[in-house]
Amino acid sequence: MQLEIIRYDNRYKEAWDTFVKASKNGTFLFEREYMDYHKERFFDCSLMIYSNGDLLALFPATLHADNETVVSHAGLTYGGLITDRRATAEVVLEIFSAIIEYCKTVADAEKIIYKPVPHIYHSYPGEEDLYALFRNNARLTERKISSAIKLSDAIPFKGRRKLTTAMKNRLQIIEDSNFAAFWEILSDRLKSKYSVSPVHTLEEIELLHSRFPNNIRLFRVIDESSSTLGGVVMYIMGNVAHSQYISTTDEGRRIGVLDHLHEYLITKRFADMEYFDFGTSVEDGGRYLNSGLIAHKERLGGRAVMYDTYEILI
């Protein structure tokens, strides 16, 4: 097969986004309006792979500051090769070989950091890239454990804190775009417990919500005075509802509003979807497990899905 690799630029935005939406393992995270919101932080070297003028695959990627490492993708939780249903094992092997040769001869890179899309985000089986990684002697460098619920056959909640009827009558679950109210709680919690800030600033999440209102959604628990006690920012990707940010106030934690909110999201709001993904519960690339955090997710029915990272030496 004769392959042609083209470096992405804005001229190809429409073709790129159209392919992502028709792919078997792409999510809205790979649409350029999402990928490029923080483009000034990264040197984009995304690739488009063609055969006889036909677009076969996308490779969202950035070039590391050392100019020796290509990362797919440094600004995203995962990246990897985006393909459609035509992609077979043999085709993907050829594409991998072409990408590696491109990174070596054109980008002058010495290694590729590759983060495949977790399988629950595939609309059709698409792990040909994992086989290609094996064939190219890729080394597993990180394994982050996430927790997901298969919503059609969910494990019953265990030990959840049930609010009294009187307490439920005091509270209301709402979906709106008041990210500022939630971000104050989220930022305070992350700073006090982990000495970190949210990955996205308030301005960034509001921008992304304006671009993807159906995919980025905020759910808050409020009391009679409309004060926010807790909330969740959900990323809706195909058949997966992913909780991107979760936080509560001290009072919200005391009365258990997150269990109340998660019960609503899992058993009602997103019950017709395939998976509910709570996200990862590890640090240091998976070498440290936050036992308390993952125990909470498992108590709600979550079980392991891997977010892996591989290294290919060129």
HELIX and SHEET records of a PDB file:
HELIX    1   1 ASN A   10  TYR A   12  5                                   3    
HELIX    2   2 LYS A   13  ALA A   22  1                                  10    
HELIX    3   3 PHE A   28  PHE A   30  5                                   3    
HELIX    4   4 ARG A   32  MET A   35  1                                   4    
HELIX    5   5 ASP A   36  ARG A   41  5                                   6    
HELIX    6   6 ALA A   89  THR A  105  1                                  17    
HELIX    7   7 HIS A  119  TYR A  121  5                                   3    
HELIX    8   8 GLU A  128  ARG A  135  1                                   8    
HELIX    9   9 LEU A  151  ASP A  153  5                                   3    
HELIX   10  10 THR A  165  ARG A  170  1                                   6    
HELIX   11  11 PHE A  179  TYR A  194  1                                  16    
HELIX   12  12 LEU A  202  ARG A  211  1                                  10    
HELIX   13  13 ASP A  250  ILE A  255  1                                   6    
HELIX   14  14 VAL A  257  TYR A  264  1                                   8    
HELIX   15  15 LEU A  265  ARG A  269  3                                   5    
HELIX   16  16 ASP A  284  GLY A  286  5                                   3    
HELIX   17  17 SER A  291  ARG A  299  1                                   9    
SHEET    1   A 4 GLU A   4  ARG A   7  0                                        
SHEET    2   A 4 LEU A  47  SER A  51 -1                                        
SHEET    3   A 4 ASP A  54  PHE A  59 -1                                        
SHEET    4   A 4 ILE A  82  THR A  83 -1                                        
SHEET    1   B11 PHE A  43  ASP A  44  0                                        
SHEET    2   B11 THR A  62  LEU A  63 -1                                        
SHEET    3   B11 THR A  69  SER A  72 -1                                        
SHEET    4   B11 LYS A 111  TYR A 114  1                                        
SHEET    5   B11 ARG A 303  LEU A 313 -1                                        
SHEET    6   B11 ARG A 139  LYS A 150 -1                                        
SHEET    7   B11 TYR A 275  THR A 280 -1                                        
SHEET    8   B11 VAL A 240  THR A 248  1                                        
SHEET    9   B11 THR A 228  MET A 237 -1                                        
SHEET   10   B11 ILE A 216  ILE A 222 -1                                        
SHEET   11   B11 GLN A 172  ASP A 176 -1                                        
SHEET    1   C 2 VAL A 282  GLU A 283  0                                        
SHEET    2   C 2 TYR A 288  LEU A 289 -1                                        
END                                                                             
